[in-house]
Amino acid sequence: MVMYLETIFYYLFVLDSISYLALCYTKQYHTKLHHWTSQHFPLNHVFGYVYLGLLIWLGFALRRLTII
């Protein structure tokens, strides 16, 4: 199996999306309430699911192109 650069980036983004959703569901356990990125990207479930949905859609497109 040949690993393309797009495949590596795709799986890194999937890992990032899953960790983002984990942070959304466990934000009451974090000691730091505000982070400098929360001004631009708030920790909410809707944004996390939209991010995951876009990655799944991209995964289907990469699968059809036989890159993954």
PQR file of N, CA, C, O and H, with PARSE charges and radii, in Angstrom:
ATOM      1  N   MET A   1       0.848  -1.179   0.000 -0.4000 1.5000
ATOM      2  CA  MET A   1       0.000   0.000   0.000 -0.0000 2.0000
ATOM      3  C   MET A   1       0.891   1.240   0.000  0.5500 1.7000
ATOM      4  O   MET A   1       1.790   1.382   0.829 -0.5500 1.4000
ATOM      5  N   VAL A   2       0.626   2.105  -0.924 -0.4000 1.5000
ATOM      6  CA  VAL A   2       1.385   3.341  -1.044 -0.0000 2.0000
ATOM      7  C   VAL A   2       0.723   4.396  -0.165  0.5500 1.7000
ATOM      8  O   VAL A   2      -0.487   4.609  -0.237 -0.5500 1.4000
ATOM      9  H   VAL A   2      -0.105   1.989  -1.598  0.4000 1.0000
ATOM     10  N   MET A   3       1.530   5.054   0.667 -0.4000 1.5000
ATOM     11  CA  MET A   3       1.008   6.123   1.524 -0.0000 2.0000
ATOM     12  C   MET A   3       1.306   7.471   0.856  0.5500 1.7000
ATOM     13  O   MET A   3       2.459   7.887   0.753 -0.5500 1.4000
ATOM     14  H   MET A   3       2.513   4.881   0.726  0.4000 1.0000
ATOM     15  N   TYR A   4       0.262   8.127   0.414 -0.4000 1.5000
ATOM     16  CA  TYR A   4       0.409   9.449  -0.167 -0.0000 2.0000
ATOM     17  C   TYR A   4       0.412  10.495   0.943  0.5500 1.7000
ATOM     18  O   TYR A   4       0.006  10.221   2.073 -0.5500 1.4000
ATOM     19  H   TYR A   4      -0.675   7.788   0.497  0.4000 1.0000
ATOM     20  N   LEU A   5       0.864  11.669   0.611 -0.4000 1.5000
ATOM     21  CA  LEU A   5       0.891  12.769   1.568 -0.0000 2.0000
ATOM     22  C   LEU A   5      -0.531  13.159   1.981  0.5500 1.7000
ATOM     23  O   LEU A   5      -0.767  13.521   3.133 -0.5500 1.4000
ATOM     24  H   LEU A   5       1.194  11.891  -0.307  0.4000 1.0000
ATOM     25  N   GLU A   6      -1.470  13.084   1.045 -0.4000 1.5000
ATOM     26  CA  GLU A   6      -2.863  13.389   1.353 -0.0000 2.0000
ATOM     27  C   GLU A   6      -3.435  12.415   2.380  0.5500 1.7000
ATOM     28  O   GLU A   6      -4.228  12.805   3.236 -0.5500 1.4000
ATOM     29  H   GLU A   6      -1.279  12.789   0.109  0.4000 1.0000
ATOM     30  N   THR A   7      -3.036  11.163   2.292 -0.4000 1.5000
ATOM     31  CA  THR A   7      -3.510  10.154   3.236 -0.0000 2.0000
ATOM     32  C   THR A   7      -3.004  10.443   4.641  0.5500 1.7000
ATOM     33  O   THR A   7      -3.755  10.327   5.610 -0.5500 1.4000
ATOM     34  H   THR A   7      -2.392  10.846   1.596  0.4000 1.0000
ATOM     35  N   ILE A   8      -1.761  10.811   4.753 -0.4000 1.5000
ATOM     36  CA  ILE A   8      -1.178  11.129   6.061 -0.0000 2.0000
ATOM     37  C   ILE A   8      -1.872  12.345   6.663  0.5500 1.7000
ATOM     38  O   ILE A   8      -2.217  12.343   7.845 -0.5500 1.4000
ATOM     39  H   ILE A   8      -1.151  10.905   3.966  0.4000 1.0000
ATOM     40  N   PHE A   9      -2.078  13.384   5.853 -0.4000 1.5000
ATOM     41  CA  PHE A   9      -2.769  14.572   6.344 -0.0000 2.0000
ATOM     42  C   PHE A   9      -4.214  14.254   6.732  0.5500 1.7000
ATOM     43  O   PHE A   9      -4.724  14.776   7.723 -0.5500 1.4000
ATOM     44  H   PHE A   9      -1.798  13.385   4.893  0.4000 1.0000
ATOM     45  N   TYR A  10      -4.871  13.394   5.947 -0.4000 1.5000
ATOM     46  CA  TYR A  10      -6.248  13.038   6.257 -0.0000 2.0000
ATOM     47  C   TYR A  10      -6.338  12.353   7.617  0.5500 1.7000
ATOM     48  O   TYR A  10      -7.193  12.703   8.430 -0.5500 1.4000
ATOM     49  H   TYR A  10      -4.457  12.970   5.142  0.4000 1.0000
ATOM     50  N   TYR A  11      -5.477  11.394   7.868 -0.4000 1.5000
ATOM     51  CA  TYR A  11      -5.537  10.687   9.147 -0.0000 2.0000
ATOM     52  C   TYR A  11      -5.120  11.581  10.315  0.5500 1.7000
ATOM     53  O   TYR A  11      -5.612  11.400  11.429 -0.5500 1.4000
ATOM     54  H   TYR A  11      -4.783  11.109   7.208  0.4000 1.0000
ATOM     55  N   LEU A  12      -4.230  12.533  10.084 -0.4000 1.5000
ATOM     56  CA  LEU A  12      -3.896  13.494  11.137 -0.0000 2.0000
ATOM     57  C   LEU A  12      -5.092  14.387  11.469  0.5500 1.7000
ATOM     58  O   LEU A  12      -5.341  14.694  12.635 -0.5500 1.4000
ATOM     59  H   LEU A  12      -3.830  12.680   9.180  0.4000 1.0000
ATOM     60  N   PHE A  13      -5.825  14.798  10.442 -0.4000 1.5000
ATOM     61  CA  PHE A  13      -7.019  15.606  10.681 -0.0000 2.0000
ATOM     62  C   PHE A  13      -8.122  14.804  11.364  0.5500 1.7000
ATOM     63  O   PHE A  13      -8.856  15.345  12.192 -0.5500 1.4000
ATOM     64  H   PHE A  13      -5.623  14.549   9.495  0.4000 1.0000
ATOM     65  N   VAL A  14      -8.247  13.528  11.031 -0.4000 1.5000
ATOM     66  CA  VAL A  14      -9.233  12.686  11.714 -0.0000 2.0000
ATOM     67  C   VAL A  14      -8.874  12.553  13.192  0.5500 1.7000
ATOM     68  O   VAL A  14      -9.749  12.636  14.053 -0.5500 1.4000
ATOM     69  H   VAL A  14      -7.651  13.089  10.359  0.4000 1.0000
ATOM     70  N   LEU A  15      -7.606  12.348  13.484 -0.4000 1.5000
ATOM     71  CA  LEU A  15      -7.156  12.278  14.870 -0.0000 2.0000
ATOM     72  C   LEU A  15      -7.411  13.591  15.597  0.5500 1.7000
ATOM     73  O   LEU A  15      -7.808  13.595  16.762 -0.5500 1.4000
ATOM     74  H   LEU A  15      -6.895  12.280  12.784  0.4000 1.0000
ATOM     75  N   ASP A  16      -7.183  14.705  14.908 -0.4000 1.5000
ATOM     76  CA  ASP A  16      -7.454  16.017  15.491 -0.0000 2.0000
ATOM     77  C   ASP A  16      -8.937  16.209  15.760  0.5500 1.7000
ATOM     78  O   ASP A  16      -9.310  16.758  16.796 -0.5500 1.4000
ATOM     79  H   ASP A  16      -6.861  14.702  13.962  0.4000 1.0000
ATOM     80  N   SER A  17      -9.786  15.766  14.844 -0.4000 1.5000
ATOM     81  CA  SER A  17     -11.224  15.901  15.034 -0.0000 2.0000
ATOM     82  C   SER A  17     -11.719  15.069  16.211  0.5500 1.7000
ATOM     83  O   SER A  17     -12.558  15.531  16.984 -0.5500 1.4000
ATOM     84  H   SER A  17      -9.483  15.320  14.002  0.4000 1.0000
ATOM     85  N   ILE A  18     -11.218  13.870  16.352 -0.4000 1.5000
ATOM     86  CA  ILE A  18     -11.628  13.014  17.469 -0.0000 2.0000
ATOM     87  C   ILE A  18     -11.148  13.596  18.789  0.5500 1.7000
ATOM     88  O   ILE A  18     -11.879  13.563  19.779 -0.5500 1.4000
ATOM     89  H   ILE A  18     -10.536  13.495  15.724  0.4000 1.0000
ATOM     90  N   SER A  19      -9.931  14.130  18.818 -0.4000 1.5000
ATOM     91  CA  SER A  19      -9.446  14.745  20.055 -0.0000 2.0000
ATOM     92  C   SER A  19     -10.216  16.026  20.369  0.5500 1.7000
ATOM     93  O   SER A  19     -10.423  16.342  21.541 -0.5500 1.4000
ATOM     94  H   SER A  19      -9.338  14.156  18.013  0.4000 1.0000
ATOM     95  N   TYR A  20     -10.644  16.768  19.345 -0.4000 1.5000
ATOM     96  CA  TYR A  20     -11.455  17.968  19.565 -0.0000 2.0000
ATOM     97  C   TYR A  20     -12.798  17.606  20.189  0.5500 1.7000
ATOM     98  O   TYR A  20     -13.253  18.274  21.117 -0.5500 1.4000
ATOM     99  H   TYR A  20     -10.476  16.511  18.394  0.4000 1.0000
ATOM    100  N   LEU A  21     -13.435  16.547  19.680 -0.4000 1.5000
ATOM    101  CA  LEU A  21     -14.704  16.125  20.264 -0.0000 2.0000
ATOM    102  C   LEU A  21     -14.513  15.623  21.684  0.5500 1.7000
ATOM    103  O   LEU A  21     -15.377  15.844  22.533 -0.5500 1.4000
ATOM    104  H   LEU A  21     -13.065  16.004  18.926  0.4000 1.0000
ATOM    105  N   ALA A  22     -13.404  14.956  21.961 -0.4000 1.5000
ATOM    106  CA  ALA A  22     -13.129  14.511  23.330 -0.0000 2.0000
ATOM    107  C   ALA A  22     -12.953  15.713  24.251  0.5500 1.7000
ATOM    108  O   ALA A  22     -13.418  15.688  25.391 -0.5500 1.4000
ATOM    109  H   ALA A  22     -12.702  14.777  21.271  0.4000 1.0000
ATOM    110  N   LEU A  23     -12.294  16.759  23.776 -0.4000 1.5000
ATOM    111  CA  LEU A  23     -12.154  17.969  24.574 -0.0000 2.0000
ATOM    112  C   LEU A  23     -13.497  18.656  24.795  0.5500 1.7000
ATOM    113  O   LEU A  23     -13.727  19.240  25.854 -0.5500 1.4000
ATOM    114  H   LEU A  23     -11.916  16.779  22.850  0.4000 1.0000
ATOM    115  N   CYS A  24     -14.385  18.592  23.805 -0.4000 1.5000
ATOM    116  CA  CYS A  24     -15.714  19.190  23.971 -0.0000 2.0000
ATOM    117  C   CYS A  24     -16.505  18.500  25.069  0.5500 1.7000
ATOM    118  O   CYS A  24     -17.190  19.157  25.854 -0.5500 1.4000
ATOM    119  H   CYS A  24     -14.198  18.117  22.945  0.4000 1.0000
ATOM    120  N   TYR A  25     -16.414  17.202  25.125 -0.4000 1.5000
ATOM    121  CA  TYR A  25     -17.202  16.468  26.110 -0.0000 2.0000
ATOM    122  C   TYR A  25     -16.563  16.435  27.486  0.5500 1.7000
ATOM    123  O   TYR A  25     -17.235  16.098  28.461 -0.5500 1.4000
ATOM    124  H   TYR A  25     -15.858  16.668  24.487  0.4000 1.0000
ATOM    125  N   THR A  26     -15.282  16.776  27.594 -0.4000 1.5000
ATOM    126  CA  THR A  26     -14.619  16.756  28.903 -0.0000 2.0000
ATOM    127  C   THR A  26     -14.140  18.129  29.316  0.5500 1.7000
ATOM    128  O   THR A  26     -13.199  18.232  30.102 -0.5500 1.4000
ATOM    129  H   THR A  26     -14.736  17.050  26.802  0.4000 1.0000
ATOM    130  N   LYS A  27     -14.755  19.192  28.813 -0.4000 1.5000
ATOM    131  CA  LYS A  27     -14.258  20.536  29.124 -0.0000 2.0000
ATOM    132  C   LYS A  27     -14.507  20.943  30.566  0.5500 1.7000
ATOM    133  O   LYS A  27     -13.870  21.882  31.043 -0.5500 1.4000
ATOM    134  H   LYS A  27     -15.519  19.108  28.174  0.4000 1.0000
ATOM    135  N   GLN A  28     -15.401  20.279  31.279 -0.4000 1.5000
ATOM    136  CA  GLN A  28     -15.611  20.608  32.685 -0.0000 2.0000
ATOM    137  C   GLN A  28     -14.457  20.097  33.553  0.5500 1.7000
ATOM    138  O   GLN A  28     -14.315  20.526  34.699 -0.5500 1.4000
ATOM    139  H   GLN A  28     -15.919  19.516  30.892  0.4000 1.0000
ATOM    140  N   TYR A  29     -13.639  19.196  33.029 -0.4000 1.5000
ATOM    141  CA  TYR A  29     -12.511  18.671  33.785 -0.0000 2.0000
ATOM    142  C   TYR A  29     -11.219  19.443  33.553  0.5500 1.7000
ATOM    143  O   TYR A  29     -10.214  19.168  34.209 -0.5500 1.4000
ATOM    144  H   TYR A  29     -13.754  18.848  32.098  0.4000 1.0000
ATOM    145  N   HIS A  30     -11.228  20.386  32.652 -0.4000 1.5000
ATOM    146  CA  HIS A  30     -10.011  21.146  32.364 -0.0000 2.0000
ATOM    147  C   HIS A  30      -9.833  22.248  33.409  0.5500 1.7000
ATOM    148  O   HIS A  30     -10.807  22.846  33.868 -0.5500 1.4000
ATOM    149  H   HIS A  30     -12.044  20.609  32.119  0.4000 1.0000
ATOM    150  N   THR A  31      -8.584  22.505  33.777 -0.4000 1.5000
ATOM    151  CA  THR A  31      -8.328  23.534  34.784 -0.0000 2.0000
ATOM    152  C   THR A  31      -8.312  24.925  34.168  0.5500 1.7000
ATOM    153  O   THR A  31      -8.695  25.895  34.823 -0.5500 1.4000
ATOM    154  H   THR A  31      -7.794  22.019  33.404  0.4000 1.0000
ATOM    155  N   LYS A  32      -7.879  25.036  32.931 -0.4000 1.5000
ATOM    156  CA  LYS A  32      -7.815  26.335  32.271 -0.0000 2.0000
ATOM    157  C   LYS A  32      -9.123  26.579  31.521  0.5500 1.7000
ATOM    158  O   LYS A  32      -9.464  25.821  30.613 -0.5500 1.4000
ATOM    159  H   LYS A  32      -7.568  24.248  32.399  0.4000 1.0000
ATOM    160  N   LEU A  33      -9.850  27.614  31.885 -0.4000 1.5000
ATOM    161  CA  LEU A  33     -11.158  27.849  31.293 -0.0000 2.0000
ATOM    162  C   LEU A  33     -11.085  28.543  29.942  0.5500 1.7000
ATOM    163  O   LEU A  33     -11.918  28.288  29.073 -0.5500 1.4000
ATOM    164  H   LEU A  33      -9.574  28.230  32.623  0.4000 1.0000
ATOM    165  N   HIS A  34     -10.108  29.412  29.753 -0.4000 1.5000
ATOM    166  CA  HIS A  34     -10.011  30.144  28.492 -0.0000 2.0000
ATOM    167  C   HIS A  34      -8.626  29.949  27.887  0.5500 1.7000
ATOM    168  O   HIS A  34      -7.614  29.956  28.588 -0.5500 1.4000
ATOM    169  H   HIS A  34      -9.431  29.619  30.459  0.4000 1.0000
ATOM    170  N   HIS A  35      -8.608  29.781  26.617 -0.4000 1.5000
ATOM    171  CA  HIS A  35      -7.369  29.623  25.876 -0.0000 2.0000
ATOM    172  C   HIS A  35      -7.366  30.653  24.765  0.5500 1.7000
ATOM    173  O   HIS A  35      -8.428  31.139  24.376 -0.5500 1.4000
ATOM    174  H   HIS A  35      -9.430  29.775  26.048  0.4000 1.0000
ATOM    175  N   TRP A  36      -6.201  30.996  24.246 -0.4000 1.5000
ATOM    176  CA  TRP A  36      -6.146  32.041  23.230 -0.0000 2.0000
ATOM    177  C   TRP A  36      -6.836  31.605  21.941  0.5500 1.7000
ATOM    178  O   TRP A  36      -7.272  32.461  21.171 -0.5500 1.4000
ATOM    179  H   TRP A  36      -5.338  30.602  24.561  0.4000 1.0000
ATOM    180  N   THR A  37      -6.949  30.302  21.679 -0.4000 1.5000
ATOM    181  CA  THR A  37      -7.652  29.867  20.474 -0.0000 2.0000
ATOM    182  C   THR A  37      -9.159  29.855  20.641  0.5500 1.7000
ATOM    183  O   THR A  37      -9.885  29.786  19.649 -0.5500 1.4000
ATOM    184  H   THR A  37      -6.595  29.607  22.305  0.4000 1.0000
ATOM    185  N   SER A  38      -9.652  29.920  21.882 -0.4000 1.5000
ATOM    186  CA  SER A  38     -11.101  29.877  22.082 -0.0000 2.0000
ATOM    187  C   SER A  38     -11.785  31.158  21.603  0.5500 1.7000
ATOM    188  O   SER A  38     -13.007  31.186  21.460 -0.5500 1.4000
ATOM    189  H   SER A  38      -9.063  29.976  22.688  0.4000 1.0000
ATOM    190  N   GLN A  39     -11.022  32.204  21.358 -0.4000 1.5000
ATOM    191  CA  GLN A  39     -11.620  33.409  20.793 -0.0000 2.0000
ATOM    192  C   GLN A  39     -12.014  33.185  19.334  0.5500 1.7000
ATOM    193  O   GLN A  39     -12.976  33.779  18.849 -0.5500 1.4000
ATOM    194  H   GLN A  39     -10.029  32.181  21.475  0.4000 1.0000
ATOM    195  N   HIS A  40     -11.261  32.319  18.632 -0.4000 1.5000
ATOM    196  CA  HIS A  40     -11.523  32.070  17.220 -0.0000 2.0000
ATOM    197  C   HIS A  40     -12.289  30.766  16.992  0.5500 1.7000
ATOM    198  O   HIS A  40     -13.154  30.703  16.118 -0.5500 1.4000
ATOM    199  H   HIS A  40     -10.479  31.836  19.026  0.4000 1.0000
ATOM    200  N   PHE A  41     -11.982  29.733  17.764 -0.4000 1.5000
ATOM    201  CA  PHE A  41     -12.606  28.422  17.611 -0.0000 2.0000
ATOM    202  C   PHE A  41     -13.177  27.977  18.954  0.5500 1.7000
ATOM    203  O   PHE A  41     -12.452  27.405  19.768 -0.5500 1.4000
ATOM    204  H   PHE A  41     -11.279  29.784  18.474  0.4000 1.0000
ATOM    205  N   PRO A  42     -14.447  28.224  19.197 -0.5600 1.5000
ATOM    206  CA  PRO A  42     -15.026  27.854  20.495  0.2800 2.0000
ATOM    207  C   PRO A  42     -15.166  26.338  20.624  0.5500 1.7000
ATOM    208  O   PRO A  42     -15.329  25.634  19.628 -0.5500 1.4000
ATOM    209  N   LEU A  43     -15.102  25.850  21.842 -0.4000 1.5000
ATOM    210  CA  LEU A  43     -15.284  24.430  22.099 -0.0000 2.0000
ATOM    211  C   LEU A  43     -16.773  24.149  22.245  0.5500 1.7000
ATOM    212  O   LEU A  43     -17.325  24.279  23.337 -0.5500 1.4000
ATOM    213  H   LEU A  43     -14.970  26.422  22.652  0.4000 1.0000
ATOM    214  N   ASN A  44     -17.415  23.770  21.168 -0.4000 1.5000
ATOM    215  CA  ASN A  44     -18.804  23.350  21.261 -0.0000 2.0000
ATOM    216  C   ASN A  44     -19.010  22.113  20.407  0.5500 1.7000
ATOM    217  O   ASN A  44     -18.217  21.815  19.514 -0.5500 1.4000
ATOM    218  H   ASN A  44     -16.966  23.664  20.281  0.4000 1.0000
ATOM    219  N   HIS A  45     -20.082  21.403  20.696 -0.4000 1.5000
ATOM    220  CA  HIS A  45     -20.320  20.122  20.051 -0.0000 2.0000
ATOM    221  C   HIS A  45     -20.697  20.267  18.580  0.5500 1.7000
ATOM    222  O   HIS A  45     -20.323  19.433  17.755 -0.5500 1.4000
ATOM    223  H   HIS A  45     -20.726  21.645  21.421  0.4000 1.0000
ATOM    224  N   VAL A  46     -21.428  21.311  18.255 -0.4000 1.5000
ATOM    225  CA  VAL A  46     -21.886  21.485  16.876 -0.0000 2.0000
ATOM    226  C   VAL A  46     -20.701  21.680  15.942  0.5500 1.7000
ATOM    227  O   VAL A  46     -20.640  21.063  14.878 -0.5500 1.4000
ATOM    228  H   VAL A  46     -21.732  21.988  18.925  0.4000 1.0000
ATOM    229  N   PHE A  47     -19.761  22.532  16.331 -0.4000 1.5000
ATOM    230  CA  PHE A  47     -18.587  22.753  15.507 -0.0000 2.0000
ATOM    231  C   PHE A  47     -17.774  21.463  15.373  0.5500 1.7000
ATOM    232  O   PHE A  47     -17.219  21.187  14.309 -0.5500 1.4000
ATOM    233  H   PHE A  47     -19.811  23.034  17.194  0.4000 1.0000
ATOM    234  N   GLY A  48     -17.702  20.682  16.437 -0.4000 1.5000
ATOM    235  CA  GLY A  48     -16.975  19.420  16.396 -0.0000 2.0000
ATOM    236  C   GLY A  48     -17.604  18.418  15.446  0.5500 1.7000
ATOM    237  O   GLY A  48     -16.899  17.730  14.707 -0.5500 1.4000
ATOM    238  H   GLY A  48     -18.152  20.906  17.301  0.4000 1.0000
ATOM    239  N   TYR A  49     -18.931  18.332  15.461 -0.4000 1.5000
ATOM    240  CA  TYR A  49     -19.607  17.401  14.556 -0.0000 2.0000
ATOM    241  C   TYR A  49     -19.564  17.877  13.108  0.5500 1.7000
ATOM    242  O   TYR A  49     -19.491  17.054  12.195 -0.5500 1.4000
ATOM    243  H   TYR A  49     -19.503  18.890  16.061  0.4000 1.0000
ATOM    244  N   VAL A  50     -19.607  19.176  12.883 -0.4000 1.5000
ATOM    245  CA  VAL A  50     -19.450  19.693  11.517 -0.0000 2.0000
ATOM    246  C   VAL A  50     -18.053  19.384  10.999  0.5500 1.7000
ATOM    247  O   VAL A  50     -17.887  18.998   9.842 -0.5500 1.4000
ATOM    248  H   VAL A  50     -19.666  19.845  13.624  0.4000 1.0000
ATOM    249  N   TYR A  51     -17.056  19.552  11.847 -0.4000 1.5000
ATOM    250  CA  TYR A  51     -15.668  19.248  11.491 -0.0000 2.0000
ATOM    251  C   TYR A  51     -15.523  17.765  11.159  0.5500 1.7000
ATOM    252  O   TYR A  51     -14.887  17.413  10.165 -0.5500 1.4000
ATOM    253  H   TYR A  51     -17.191  19.865  12.787  0.4000 1.0000
ATOM    254  N   LEU A  52     -16.106  16.897  11.980 -0.4000 1.5000
ATOM    255  CA  LEU A  52     -16.039  15.462  11.726 -0.0000 2.0000
ATOM    256  C   LEU A  52     -16.814  15.091  10.461  0.5500 1.7000
ATOM    257  O   LEU A  52     -16.376  14.233   9.694 -0.5500 1.4000
ATOM    258  H   LEU A  52     -16.623  17.183  12.787  0.4000 1.0000
ATOM    259  N   GLY A  53     -17.950  15.728  10.246 -0.4000 1.5000
ATOM    260  CA  GLY A  53     -18.723  15.459   9.035 -0.0000 2.0000
ATOM    261  C   GLY A  53     -17.990  15.857   7.764  0.5500 1.7000
ATOM    262  O   GLY A  53     -18.029  15.137   6.767 -0.5500 1.4000
ATOM    263  H   GLY A  53     -18.305  16.424  10.870  0.4000 1.0000
ATOM    264  N   LEU A  54     -17.329  16.993   7.800 -0.4000 1.5000
ATOM    265  CA  LEU A  54     -16.538  17.401   6.634 -0.0000 2.0000
ATOM    266  C   LEU A  54     -15.384  16.445   6.372  0.5500 1.7000
ATOM    267  O   LEU A  54     -15.038  16.185   5.219 -0.5500 1.4000
ATOM    268  H   LEU A  54     -17.297  17.578   8.611  0.4000 1.0000
ATOM    269  N   LEU A  55     -14.793  15.924   7.431 -0.4000 1.5000
ATOM    270  CA  LEU A  55     -13.701  14.968   7.247 -0.0000 2.0000
ATOM    271  C   LEU A  55     -14.203  13.637   6.705  0.5500 1.7000
ATOM    272  O   LEU A  55     -13.521  12.995   5.905 -0.5500 1.4000
ATOM    273  H   LEU A  55     -15.074  16.135   8.367  0.4000 1.0000
ATOM    274  N   ILE A  56     -15.386  13.218   7.132 -0.4000 1.5000
ATOM    275  CA  ILE A  56     -15.952  11.984   6.579 -0.0000 2.0000
ATOM    276  C   ILE A  56     -16.279  12.162   5.099  0.5500 1.7000
ATOM    277  O   ILE A  56     -16.053  11.261   4.291 -0.5500 1.4000
ATOM    278  H   ILE A  56     -15.940  13.739   7.781  0.4000 1.0000
ATOM    279  N   TRP A  57     -16.813  13.336   4.754 -0.4000 1.5000
ATOM    280  CA  TRP A  57     -17.103  13.626   3.355 -0.0000 2.0000
ATOM    281  C   TRP A  57     -15.809  13.639   2.533  0.5500 1.7000
ATOM    282  O   TRP A  57     -15.774  13.099   1.428 -0.5500 1.4000
ATOM    283  H   TRP A  57     -16.996  14.067   5.411  0.4000 1.0000
ATOM    284  N   LEU A  58     -14.757  14.247   3.060 -0.4000 1.5000
ATOM    285  CA  LEU A  58     -13.469  14.242   2.382 -0.0000 2.0000
ATOM    286  C   LEU A  58     -12.921  12.827   2.270  0.5500 1.7000
ATOM    287  O   LEU A  58     -12.296  12.483   1.267 -0.5500 1.4000
ATOM    288  H   LEU A  58     -14.786  14.686   3.958  0.4000 1.0000
ATOM    289  N   GLY A  59     -13.146  12.010   3.282 -0.4000 1.5000
ATOM    290  CA  GLY A  59     -12.697  10.617   3.232 -0.0000 2.0000
ATOM    291  C   GLY A  59     -13.383   9.837   2.131  0.5500 1.7000
ATOM    292  O   GLY A  59     -12.745   9.036   1.447 -0.5500 1.4000
ATOM    293  H   GLY A  59     -13.653  12.289   4.097  0.4000 1.0000
ATOM    294  N   PHE A  60     -14.697  10.063   1.947 -0.4000 1.5000
ATOM    295  CA  PHE A  60     -15.400   9.410   0.854 -0.0000 2.0000
ATOM    296  C   PHE A  60     -14.836   9.849  -0.504  0.5500 1.7000
ATOM    297  O   PHE A  60     -14.693   9.036  -1.416 -0.5500 1.4000
ATOM    298  H   PHE A  60     -15.215  10.713   2.502  0.4000 1.0000
ATOM    299  N   ALA A  61     -14.520  11.138  -0.625 -0.4000 1.5000
ATOM    300  CA  ALA A  61     -13.961  11.639  -1.887 -0.0000 2.0000
ATOM    301  C   ALA A  61     -12.572  11.041  -2.147  0.5500 1.7000
ATOM    302  O   ALA A  61     -12.264  10.660  -3.276 -0.5500 1.4000
ATOM    303  H   ALA A  61     -14.637  11.799   0.116  0.4000 1.0000
ATOM    304  N   LEU A  62     -11.745  10.960  -1.115 -0.4000 1.5000
ATOM    305  CA  LEU A  62     -10.427  10.371  -1.288 -0.0000 2.0000
ATOM    306  C   LEU A  62     -10.514   8.882  -1.558  0.5500 1.7000
ATOM    307  O   LEU A  62      -9.675   8.329  -2.269 -0.5500 1.4000
ATOM    308  H   LEU A  62     -11.996  11.269  -0.198  0.4000 1.0000
ATOM    309  N   ARG A  63     -11.518   8.230  -1.000 -0.4000 1.5000
ATOM    310  CA  ARG A  63     -11.724   6.794  -1.249 -0.0000 2.0000
ATOM    311  C   ARG A  63     -12.142   6.550  -2.696  0.5500 1.7000
ATOM    312  O   ARG A  63     -11.704   5.584  -3.322 -0.5500 1.4000
ATOM    313  H   ARG A  63     -12.199   8.679  -0.422  0.4000 1.0000
ATOM    314  N   ARG A  64     -12.989   7.428  -3.219 -0.4000 1.5000
ATOM    315  CA  ARG A  64     -13.417   7.275  -4.617 -0.0000 2.0000
ATOM    316  C   ARG A  64     -12.276   7.530  -5.586  0.5500 1.7000
ATOM    317  O   ARG A  64     -12.261   6.976  -6.685 -0.5500 1.4000
ATOM    318  H   ARG A  64     -13.344   8.213  -2.711  0.4000 1.0000
ATOM    319  N   LEU A  65     -11.329   8.355  -5.195 -0.4000 1.5000
ATOM    320  CA  LEU A  65     -10.160   8.607  -6.030 -0.0000 2.0000
ATOM    321  C   LEU A  65      -9.061   7.571  -5.820  0.5500 1.7000
ATOM    322  O   LEU A  65      -7.985   7.668  -6.409 -0.5500 1.4000
ATOM    323  H   LEU A  65     -11.341   8.805  -4.302  0.4000 1.0000
ATOM    324  N   THR A  66      -9.338   6.585  -4.982 -0.4000 1.5000
ATOM    325  CA  THR A  66      -8.428   5.493  -4.608 -0.0000 2.0000
ATOM    326  C   THR A  66      -7.101   6.002  -4.044  0.5500 1.7000
ATOM    327  O   THR A  66      -6.040   5.433  -4.301 -0.5500 1.4000
ATOM    328  H   THR A  66     -10.212   6.506  -4.503  0.4000 1.0000
ATOM    329  N   ILE A  67      -7.183   7.066  -3.285 -0.4000 1.5000
ATOM    330  CA  ILE A  67      -5.996   7.578  -2.590 -0.0000 2.0000
ATOM    331  C   ILE A  67      -5.883   6.928  -1.225  0.5500 1.7000
ATOM    332  O   ILE A  67      -4.781   6.666  -0.742 -0.5500 1.4000
ATOM    333  H   ILE A  67      -8.044   7.528  -3.076  0.4000 1.0000
ATOM    334  N   ILE A  68      -7.013   6.670  -0.611 -0.4000 1.5000
ATOM    335  CA  ILE A  68      -7.010   5.983   0.690 -0.0000 2.0000
ATOM    336  C   ILE A  68      -7.240   4.507   0.449  0.5500 1.7000
ATOM    337  O   ILE A  68      -7.278   3.725   1.399 -0.5500 1.4000
ATOM    338  H   ILE A  68      -7.908   6.882  -1.003  0.4000 1.0000
TER
END
